[in-house]
């Protein structure tokens, strides 16, 4: 149960950071390449953030389970 809460918390933090800080940078970078931000670019951004959140939360919960 604790590991699920930790994973949800990491995902929520990652999504908030993406929405506030990283997505504008991502969109500006895509547009600087002369391309429009479409469905694929948006999906790739979300995939990268959710993958990173999943990896970090898995490492943290594994460490907590090992020590506790």
N, C-alpha and C positions, 0 to 999 in steps of 0.2 A: 504494500500500500504506500509506504513512504517513497519507494522508488518511482511509482507512478506519479506521485505529487511532484517529485523533483523533476521528472521528465516534462511534465506539463508546465512547470514554472520556467524551466530553461527554454522551452518552446515559446512561451509567452514573451519572455524577455528578448529572445532573438527576433520574434516578429515585430515587437515594438521598436527595437533598434533598427530593423530593416525599414520599417515604415517612416520613422523620423529622420534617420541619418543616412542610411545606405541607399535607399531607393532613389532619392534625387541624384545622388552621384552616379548610380548605375544608369539612370535614364539620360543624364547629361553625357556620359561616356558613349552610350549607344548613338545618341544624336550627333556627337562630335565625329563619329565614323561615317556620317552622311546617311544614316539609316533611320527609319521611324521605329518607335517603340511599339511593337505589336504583341500579339498573343504569345508567340514563341519566346521573345525576349523577356516578357513578364513571367512566363512559366519557368524559364531557366533561372531567373533571379530568385523566385520562390523556392525552386528545387535546391539551389545552392544554400540558401539560408536554413531551410528545414533539414537538409542533410547535415549541415554543420551543427545545428542544435541537437539533432539526434545523436551524433557522434560524441559531442561534449557531455550530454546528459548520460549517455551510456557509460562513458569513462568515469564520471563522478559517482554514479550509482554503483558501479562495480567496485570502486575504491571504498565506498561506504560499507558495502556488504562484506568486503574482505576484512575491514578493520572493526566492524561492529558485529 
